[in-house]
Amino acid sequence: MGMQRCIGIGILLLGFALGSAKAEEHTHEHNDAALQALQLNQGSKWATDESLRQGMNRIHASFSAESAAISSGQMTPERYQALAQKIHTEIAWLVTNCKLDARTDAMLHIILAELIDGAEAMAGKKFLTKPREGALKVGQALDNYATYFDHPGWGGAQ
């Protein structure tokens, strides 16, 4: 298969950003990645491209910069919202710039859906989910990315 833009992720992001039930319905029609479980690519990590690595490095750096405050309970609602916005901005950048084959893209959709869900909670947009719970979800998504995607130097220099 040829290279595929991360269109499904854009639709997913649009659905969360707009809070539109119609956009969310379209997301479910477009891609059933949310129904899949993360898995390795025949025992190996999924390949990444330079754009994916750049965007994920920036998400990781933003999250890492706030991890001490999150862990200690010192994060303010404004800081959670700012971190959520940084994550949304990077995901939008990834949607525009990443090019992955369909199978790799499907696995990435799962990771990005976790990131978006966590960011929405951090921004206070998830009923009954505290911002710190959203941050924990983002942390888990980043751990999943490290487990399932081949990203040399992950977590290192940006």
C-alpha positions as CSV (number, residue, x, y, z in Angstrom):
1,M,0.0,0.0,0.0
2,G,1.1,3.6,-0.6
3,M,1.7,6.1,2.1
4,Q,-1.4,7.4,3.9
5,R,-2.0,10.7,5.6
6,C,-3.3,10.4,9.1
7,I,-6.7,11.6,8.0
8,G,-8.6,9.5,10.5
9,I,-6.7,11.1,13.3
10,G,-7.7,14.5,12.0
11,I,-11.3,13.5,12.0
12,L,-11.0,12.1,15.5
13,L,-9.3,15.4,16.6
14,L,-12.0,17.4,14.9
15,G,-14.6,15.4,16.8
16,F,-13.0,16.1,20.1
17,A,-12.2,19.7,19.4
18,L,-15.7,20.6,18.2
19,G,-17.5,18.3,20.6
20,S,-19.7,17.4,17.7
21,A,-21.7,14.2,17.9
22,K,-21.8,14.2,14.1
23,A,-18.0,14.3,13.7
24,E,-17.7,11.6,16.3
25,E,-20.1,9.4,14.4
26,H,-18.0,9.9,11.3
27,T,-14.9,9.0,13.2
28,H,-16.4,5.6,14.1
29,E,-17.4,5.0,10.5
30,H,-14.0,6.0,9.1
31,N,-11.7,3.8,11.2
32,D,-12.3,1.0,13.6
33,A,-8.9,1.4,15.2
34,A,-10.5,2.1,18.5
35,L,-11.9,-1.4,18.4
36,Q,-8.5,-2.9,17.9
37,A,-6.0,-3.6,20.6
38,L,-2.4,-2.3,20.5
39,Q,-0.1,-5.0,19.1
40,L,3.3,-5.4,17.8
41,N,4.0,-5.8,14.0
42,Q,4.7,-9.5,13.9
43,G,6.8,-9.3,17.0
44,S,8.5,-6.0,16.1
45,K,7.8,-2.4,16.9
46,W,6.0,-0.4,14.3
47,A,8.2,1.9,12.1
48,T,8.0,5.6,12.6
49,D,8.8,8.5,10.2
50,E,10.6,11.7,11.0
51,S,7.4,13.7,11.4
52,L,6.0,11.2,13.9
53,R,9.2,11.2,15.9
54,Q,9.4,15.0,16.0
55,G,5.8,15.4,17.1
56,M,5.9,12.7,19.7
57,N,9.2,14.1,21.0
58,R,7.6,17.5,21.5
59,I,4.6,15.9,23.3
60,H,6.9,13.9,25.5
61,A,9.0,17.0,26.3
62,S,5.9,19.1,27.2
63,F,4.6,16.3,29.4
64,S,8.0,15.6,31.1
65,A,8.4,19.3,31.9
66,E,5.2,19.1,34.0
67,S,5.6,15.6,35.4
68,A,7.0,16.7,38.8
69,A,4.1,19.1,39.3
70,I,1.6,16.4,38.2
71,S,3.1,13.8,40.6
72,S,3.2,16.2,43.6
73,G,-0.3,17.6,43.1
74,Q,1.1,21.1,42.3
75,M,-0.5,21.4,38.9
76,T,-3.0,24.2,38.6
77,P,-6.1,24.0,36.3
78,E,-4.4,26.6,34.1
79,R,-1.3,24.5,33.7
80,Y,-3.3,21.4,32.9
81,Q,-5.2,23.4,30.2
82,A,-1.9,24.7,28.8
83,L,-0.4,21.2,28.6
84,A,-3.6,19.9,27.0
85,Q,-3.4,22.6,24.4
86,K,0.2,21.8,23.6
87,I,-0.8,18.1,23.1
88,H,-3.7,19.1,20.8
89,T,-1.4,21.4,18.8
90,E,1.2,18.6,18.3
91,I,-1.5,16.1,17.3
92,A,-2.8,18.5,14.7
93,W,0.7,18.9,13.4
94,L,1.1,15.1,13.2
95,V,-2.2,14.9,11.3
96,T,-0.8,17.3,8.7
97,N,2.7,15.8,8.5
98,C,2.9,12.1,9.3
99,K,2.8,9.6,6.5
100,L,2.5,5.9,7.5
101,D,1.3,2.8,5.9
102,A,-2.3,1.8,6.8
103,R,-1.5,-0.8,9.4
104,T,1.0,1.4,11.2
105,D,-1.5,4.3,11.0
106,A,-4.2,2.1,12.6
107,M,-1.9,1.4,15.6
108,L,-1.0,5.1,15.9
109,H,-4.7,6.0,15.9
110,I,-5.0,4.1,19.2
111,I,-2.1,6.0,20.8
112,L,-3.4,9.3,19.6
113,A,-6.9,8.6,20.8
114,E,-5.5,7.9,24.2
115,L,-3.5,11.2,24.1
116,I,-6.6,13.1,23.0
117,D,-8.8,11.6,25.7
118,G,-6.2,12.4,28.3
119,A,-5.8,16.0,27.1
120,E,-9.6,16.5,27.1
121,A,-9.7,15.4,30.7
122,M,-6.8,17.7,31.6
123,A,-8.6,20.6,29.9
124,G,-11.7,19.9,32.1
125,K,-13.8,18.7,29.2
126,K,-14.4,15.2,30.4
127,F,-17.3,14.9,32.9
128,L,-16.3,13.0,36.1
129,T,-12.7,12.8,35.0
130,K,-10.2,14.8,37.0
131,P,-7.3,16.6,35.2
132,R,-4.8,14.5,37.0
133,E,-6.5,11.3,35.7
134,G,-6.2,12.7,32.2
135,A,-2.5,13.3,32.8
136,L,-2.1,9.7,33.9
137,K,-3.8,8.6,30.7
138,V,-1.4,10.7,28.6
139,G,1.5,9.2,30.5
140,Q,0.2,5.7,29.8
141,A,-0.2,6.6,26.1
142,L,3.4,7.8,25.9
143,D,4.5,4.5,27.6
144,N,2.4,2.6,25.0
145,Y,4.0,4.5,22.2
146,A,7.5,3.5,23.6
147,T,6.4,-0.1,23.8
148,Y,4.8,-0.4,20.3
149,F,6.7,2.0,18.1
150,D,10.4,2.0,17.0
151,H,11.5,5.5,18.0
152,P,15.3,5.7,18.4
153,G,16.3,7.9,21.3
154,W,12.8,8.1,22.6
155,G,12.6,10.5,25.5
156,G,16.1,11.8,24.8
157,A,17.2,15.0,23.1
158,Q,14.7,16.8,21.0
